[in-house]
Amino acid sequence: MTTTRENGSLYTSIVNKIATVEFGHPASNSFPLELLQRLEKEFQKLSDNDEVNLIILKSEGDRAFCAGASFDELLEITNMQQGKLFFSGFANVINAMRTCKKLIVGRIHGKTVGGGVGLTAACDYCLATEQAAIKLSELSIGIGPFVIAPAVERKMGVGALAELTLAAHEWKNAYWAKEKGLYARVFEDIKDLDKEVEIFSERLASYNPEALYEMKKALWKGTEDWDKFLPEQAAISGELVLSEFTKNALTKFKK
């Protein structure tokens, strides 16, 4: 069942030290700013929850995992401040995932675009289905994936980032994403995916929490400047989204 709420939904359940965070939005699980802010706060809250050893990030339904930024909100941006604020939503979520004391496992069941690829790259470990193709279409609408690029590059390398970004019209399949390091394993269908997510997560959550936290810090070493860096990247996107090129492209795409 998928949500019909205009600003999306966010639910967390905690079972056996594993927190499952599930987001949803009627427009292919895209993100309005309010939902991004809620997700950021949820990661911050779970980070300090002693009843949680591990986090699973998933989205609703059986089609798209995440369609990225809300096109409706992108069209409503009229000044630089609004633009930076909106794109800072993704920057703040990625930073909350980065600084979260708990490892985050991504359960990627379907196609993922733009900001959704950034959130996937910010997970510490991802399991996916064959349907989980990815695309960075930002250049085709006059902006660029500047906020999420550092997360994508960190996980997949600058070559893969360039290939994704410059071929903005192309979908890359799940096996390509696995080869480049975004996914750890790819499964034939959601049933097999969920079975492995359960097995893997239960095993990982049973390990020493202190060792898991130290491993988390080791994985993110060298990103300490992202609290400042990612908002600066958000300002670039916030300015570009005001261009006539982008406004026309967004309007055309929405139609």
C-alpha positions in Angstrom: 0.0 0.0 0.0 1.3 3.4 -0.9 0.6 6.8 0.8 -1.7 9.4 -0.7 -0.4 12.2 1.6 0.7 15.3 -0.3 3.9 15.7 1.7 4.6 12.0 1.9 4.9 9.6 4.8 7.7 8.4 7.1 7.3 5.4 9.4 9.9 3.7 11.7 9.5 0.3 13.4 12.1 -1.1 15.8 12.3 -4.9 16.2 15.2 -6.8 17.7 17.5 -3.8 17.7 16.8 -3.1 14.0 15.1 0.1 13.0 13.3 0.0 9.6 12.7 3.5 8.2 10.2 3.6 5.4 9.4 6.7 3.3 6.8 7.2 0.7 5.2 9.7 -1.6 2.4 9.4 -4.2 4.7 10.8 -6.9 7.0 7.8 -7.3 8.5 8.2 -3.8 9.9 11.7 -4.6 11.0 14.1 -1.9 9.3 17.4 -1.0 11.4 19.5 1.5 9.2 18.6 4.4 9.8 14.9 3.9 13.5 15.4 3.6 13.5 17.3 6.9 11.6 14.6 8.6 14.0 12.0 7.4 17.0 14.0 8.6 15.5 14.3 12.1 14.7 10.5 12.1 18.3 9.6 11.4 19.5 12.0 14.1 17.0 10.5 16.6 17.9 6.9 15.8 21.6 7.7 16.0 21.3 8.2 19.8 18.8 5.4 20.4 20.4 2.7 22.5 17.7 0.3 21.5 18.9 0.4 17.9 22.0 -1.3 16.5 21.3 -1.0 12.8 19.0 0.9 10.4 17.3 -0.3 7.2 16.2 2.4 4.7 13.4 1.4 2.4 10.6 3.0 0.4 6.9 2.2 -0.2 5.4 0.1 -2.9 6.9 -2.2 -5.5 7.7 0.2 -8.3 10.2 3.2 -8.0 12.5 3.3 -5.0 12.9 7.1 -5.3 12.2 9.6 -8.0 14.5 12.3 -6.4 13.4 15.8 -5.8 9.8 16.9 -6.0 9.2 18.6 -9.4 6.3 20.6 -8.0 8.5 22.2 -5.4 11.3 22.8 -7.9 8.9 24.7 -10.1 7.8 26.9 -7.1 11.3 28.1 -6.3 11.5 31.8 -7.1 14.7 33.0 -5.4 18.2 31.9 -4.4 17.3 31.5 -0.8 14.4 29.1 -1.5 16.7 27.2 -3.9 19.5 26.7 -1.4 17.0 25.8 1.3 15.4 23.1 -0.9 18.6 21.5 -2.1 20.0 21.7 1.5 17.3 19.2 2.3 19.3 16.5 0.5 22.5 17.8 1.9 21.2 17.6 5.5 19.9 14.1 5.0 23.2 12.8 3.6 25.1 14.5 6.4 22.7 12.9 9.0 23.3 9.5 7.4 27.0 10.2 7.4 27.2 11.2 11.1 24.6 8.6 12.3 26.2 6.3 14.8 24.4 3.3 13.3 25.2 1.6 10.1 22.5 2.0 7.4 21.5 -0.8 5.1 19.6 0.3 1.9 16.8 -1.9 0.6 16.6 -0.7 -3.0 13.7 -2.4 -4.8 13.2 -0.3 -7.9 14.3 2.5 -10.2 16.2 5.4 -8.5 16.7 8.9 -9.9 18.7 12.0 -8.9 18.6 12.6 -5.2 17.5 9.0 -4.6 20.8 7.8 -6.0 22.5 10.2 -3.5 20.6 8.6 -0.6 21.4 5.2 -1.9 25.1 6.1 -2.1 24.9 7.4 1.5 23.8 4.0 2.8 26.7 2.0 4.2 25.6 -1.2 2.4 22.9 -1.7 -0.3 21.0 -4.7 -1.5 18.9 -4.3 -4.6 16.7 -6.1 -7.2 17.3 -6.4 -10.9 14.7 -3.6 -11.3 16.9 -1.1 -9.4 18.3 0.8 -12.3 19.7 4.3 -11.7 19.9 7.6 -13.5 21.3 11.1 -12.8 19.1 13.3 -15.1 20.0 16.6 -13.5 22.0 18.0 -16.4 19.1 17.4 -18.8 17.0 19.8 -16.9 19.6 22.5 -16.5 21.0 21.8 -13.1 23.5 19.2 -11.8 23.8 16.6 -9.1 26.1 18.8 -7.1 24.8 18.0 -3.6 24.8 14.2 -4.1 27.9 14.0 -6.3 30.3 13.7 -3.3 28.4 10.7 -1.9 28.2 9.1 -5.4 31.9 9.6 -6.1 32.8 8.3 -2.6 30.9 5.1 -3.3 31.4 4.6 -7.0 34.4 6.6 -8.1 34.8 9.7 -10.3 34.6 7.7 -13.5 31.2 6.3 -12.7 30.0 9.7 -11.5 31.0 11.2 -14.9 29.3 8.4 -16.8 26.1 8.8 -14.8 26.1 12.6 -14.9 27.1 13.3 -18.5 24.9 10.5 -20.0 21.9 12.2 -18.2 19.4 10.5 -20.4 20.6 6.9 -19.8 19.4 4.4 -17.3 22.2 2.2 -15.9 21.1 -1.2 -14.8 21.4 -2.8 -11.4 24.3 -5.0 -12.4 26.3 -1.9 -13.7 25.6 -0.3 -10.3 26.8 -3.4 -8.5 30.0 -3.5 -10.6 30.7 0.1 -9.7 30.2 -0.5 -6.0 26.8 1.1 -5.3 25.1 -2.3 -4.6 26.7 -5.2 -2.7 24.3 -7.8 -4.2 21.5 -7.9 -6.7 18.5 -10.2 -6.5 15.9 -11.4 -9.1 12.9 -10.1 -7.3 11.6 -8.3 -4.1 10.9 -11.6 -2.3 14.5 -12.7 -2.6 15.7 -9.2 -1.7 13.6 -9.1 1.5 14.7 -12.5 2.6 18.4 -11.5 2.3 17.8 -8.1 3.9 16.3 -9.9 6.9 19.1 -12.4 7.2 21.9 -9.9 6.6 20.5 -7.3 9.0 19.9 -9.7 11.8 23.4 -11.0 11.6 24.9 -7.5 11.4 22.8 -6.2 14.3 24.1 -9.1 16.5 27.6 -7.8 16.4 29.3 -5.6 19.0 27.6 -2.2 18.7 30.9 -0.4 19.6 32.7 -2.3 16.8 29.9 -1.4 14.4 30.2 2.3 15.3 34.0 2.3 14.9 33.5 0.6 11.5 31.0 3.4 10.6 33.5 6.1 11.4 36.2 4.3 9.4 34.0 4.0 6.3 33.3 7.8 6.3 36.9 8.9 7.1 37.8 12.0 5.1 34.3 13.5 4.8 34.5 15.6 8.0 34.2 18.9 5.9 30.8 17.8 4.4 28.8 19.8 7.0 30.1 22.9 5.2 30.8 21.5 1.8 27.4 20.0 0.9 25.4 23.2 1.7 27.8 25.1 -0.6 27.0 22.6 -3.3 23.3 23.2 -2.5 23.8 26.9 -3.3 25.0 26.0 -6.8 21.9 24.0 -7.5 19.8 26.6 -5.9 21.0 29.2 -8.3 20.8 27.0 -11.4 17.2 26.0 -10.7 16.2 29.7 -11.3 17.5 29.7 -14.9 15.0 30.0 -17.7 16.5 26.8 -19.2 15.6 24.9 -16.1 12.1 26.4 -15.7 11.3 25.5 -19.2 12.7 22.0 -18.9 10.8 21.3 -15.7 7.5 22.5 -17.2 8.0 20.5 -20.3 8.9 17.4 -18.3 6.0 17.7 -16.0 3.6 17.9 -19.0 
